[in-house]
Every structure is written in structure tokens, then in C-alpha cells.
Amino acid sequence: DHDGYLWGISRNHLLVFRPEPDGTLTSINHPMAYNFNGASMMSVLSTPGAIWVGCLDRASSVIYLDNNVVDYALPAVRGRYENSPVITAVLPADRRNLLWMLQFRSGLMLYDLANDRISYHDDNLAMDVLRLRMAEEMGASPSRNGVWVSQERSLMVYAITHADMVMSKADSVSISSYVTPTAKITKLFEDSSERLWIGSTEGLFCFD
């Protein structure tokens, strides 16, 4: 919301574009992008006044749009696992300073930035059985007041919501009847008509 730019990622670069009136995009040599050349890019999220960047091989970062980059330590995560967090996806939750995150090999979590408070999917038994420790793809679910999540080597997708940071399952859908067992879910997107679009290596599916 700062300059009207479009931020994106490739495998090893942070990309910045300026949308033009004719619908084309002009590549911008943004000074902050150079900080991430060669990094293994996983996710990018725009929030008011800042861009969150998740990488596989370095600390997750916050780009403040006054040309300042800060590695965000996520101290509550570090305190639980005693190592540097590797955040592969970030989405805003239902209130300010609350974010849904996927941590590599640890799974789905909610992070309260204001109070440095954290909750994980496996904090209660009902959620632990979903095996979201291997969560791989995540998409926002406004209709379920939460997120859609799929896990590695699974064709099942779960809608996860929360009440005061206590997570619960709100819905689920499987595409196993429509694809071979070796298929992989690659993208989750809920549209404004409350339909879930599931991208996979064997086609696109829609759950109404």
C-alpha cells in the first residue's frame, strides 16, 4: 500500500514491479531486493508499511518501506525449538498483529506479534492427529475465518480456524478420487464466492 508496487519471488530473487496504465508491468530495481539475491525464496506478504519475506536458507525478514531490512527473530519460536525459525508462508489472521505461519518441518502456527505469543497446531490432541507438522501449502479462508492447509505427500486439505489462538478444524476436502497417488497439491486459493481452488500437478479443482 506504499508505492503501489507488485512484490513477488522467483527461486532465488525478490522481484518488484510497477503496474502501468496499459496493464503491463515494469521491473523496478528496488534497493531492498539486492539483500535477497541468491536466497532460497519461499514467501512474500505485504502488510501496512512493511513487506514480510520468508526464506529457506536464512532468517525470515521484514522490509520496512523506509529502505530498512530487519531479520525478524521470532523469539517465541526460537525458544521452543532452540534454533533459527524457517518460515515458508505467512498470512494475516483476523486481527491486527496476528499472523498464520508455516514453519519448515514444524507446521502451522499462530503468532501474536504484539505480545510475542505463539500457538501451534499440535498444542491439542484433536489437531495433532491431522499431522500438520508436514504442512506445505497454505491459503487464506475468509469464509472459515482461518486458512486452508495441505501437507506434504497428502491429497487432503483442511480448513483451520481459531478461538483466542486455540486452533480447530473447520472443514476438509480430498482430491484423492480425481488424481493418481503421486499427485501433489501446489496451490490453495479461496475466491469471493467461497469456492476453494486447488492447484495440483494433475490439474485444477474447485470445491464449492
N, C-alpha and C positions, 0 to 999 in steps of 0.2 A: 504493500500500500504506500510505499515511499516514493518511488520514481516511476511506477507503472511497468517495471521490467518483468520479464518472464524468466524464472530461475529453473534450471534443470541440471541433470547429471548425465554423464556418459560413464564408461567403465572407470576411467582414470582422470576425469576432469569435471570441474564445476563450470557450468555454462550460463551465460547471461545474455538475454535478447531484449531488444526493444521492438514492441509491436508497432507497425506502421499503419497509416490510414487505409492503405490498399490491401491490408491483410497479410502482408509479408512480414518477416522477422529480420531485424538487423542485429548481427552479433556485436556485443559490447565487450571491449577489453576492460572489464571491471578489475580494479587493482586487487580486490579481495580474492578473486578467482585464482591468482597465482599461488596463493598459500596452499592450494589443494592439488596442484599439478602432480600427477603420478600416484595420488592416493586412491585406494580402492573404495569408490563411492557407492553408498548404499541407499541414501535417502536425503531429501531436502524438503523443508517445511517453512513456509512463510508465516510469520506471526507479526502482530503490530510492532514495528520498529526494529525487527530482527529476523534473521534467517537462521534456522537450525540445520546443521549438516551432520549426517551420520556416516562414518567411515568404518571399514572393517579392520584396517591396519593402523589406526591412530585414534586418539581420543575424539569423542564427539565434540563439536564446536558450535559456538554461537557467533554469527557475524552481526555485529551491531552496525547499523547503516550510517554511522559516522566514521566508517573506514577503520573499524577496530574488530579484531578477531580474538575470541577468548575460548580456550579449551575448557569445556564445562565438566567439572569433576564428578557430578552426581554422587556426592559423598555418601548418601544412604545406600546406594548400590555398591559402592566400593566397600562400605562397612560390612555388608552382608557376605560378599563373595571374596573379599580381600584381594581383588585385582582390578585392573582398569576396565570400566564398562565399555562394551562394544554394542552400540545401539544401531540397529539396522532399519528401524522405521519409527516415525513419530507422527502422532495425530492429536489435535486438540480434543479435549473432553468437554464436558457440559458446563464448566465454569472456568473462570479466569485462573491461570496458573496451575491448571491440572492437565496433564498430558498422558495419553496412552503411548506406551513404548514397547517395542520388541527388542529384547537383548539376546544377542547371539548365544545359543545353547543354554539359555536360562528361561526364555519365554516371555509371556505377556506380563506387563506391569503397569500400574498407575503411579505417576509421580506428581506429588504436590510440591511445586517449586517454591511456594511461599513459606511452607513450614518444613521443607526437606523431609517430607513424609512419603513412604513408599508402601505399596501393597502388591503382592504377586498372586498370579493365578493359583498357585499351589498352597496358598495360606489356609484353604479349607478343603476338606476331602471331596466334596461334591464337584469342585473344579479340578482337583488334582487328577481325577480319573480321565479327564479329557486329553491328557498328555500334551498340553500346550507348551511344555518345555521346548519342544521342537517346532514352535510356531515359526512360519516362514513368510507368509503374506498377510497383510492387514489392510482393511478399507473401512472408511467411516460408515456408520449406520445411524443416520438421524432418526429413522422410524423406530429403532430399538433403543435409542438413546445410548449407543455404545459403538462397538466395532464388530466387523466380520473378520474372522481369523481362520486361516488354514495352516496345517502343519506339514512338515517335510514327510514325503512318502505317504501321503494320505489324500483321498479324494473327498473328504468330508470338510464342510465349512461350518463354523459355529458363529452365532451372534452372541457377543458377550456384553452385558450391561453391568452397572454397579449401583449400590446404595451406600453412600458415605464411604466409598473406596472398597467396599466388600463386593467382590465380583460374583456374578451368577450367569448361567446360560439362559439366553432369551429365545433362541431359535437354532435350527440346524438344517442343513441340506447336503445331500450327497450327489455327485455326478458319476458314481461308480457304474451305474447301469448303462451309461452312454459312451463310455470310453474304455480303452484297454487298461489293464492293471499298471502298465508302465507310464501312463499319462501323468502329467504334473500340472498342478494349478499354478498359474503365473500372475494373475491379477484379479482383484476384487473391487467392484465399484457399485454402489447403490445410487440409483438415479432419483429424480424428484418425484417419480410416480411410485416409489417404494419397491422398485424391482432391483434385484441383485443380479449384476452381470458378472459371470465367472469366466475369465480367460484361462485357457489351458493349452497345452502343447498339441491337443487334438480337436481344437475348435472353441467356439464361443457359446456360452449357455446363459439362459436367463431364468431366474427364479422369481415368480410373482408372489 
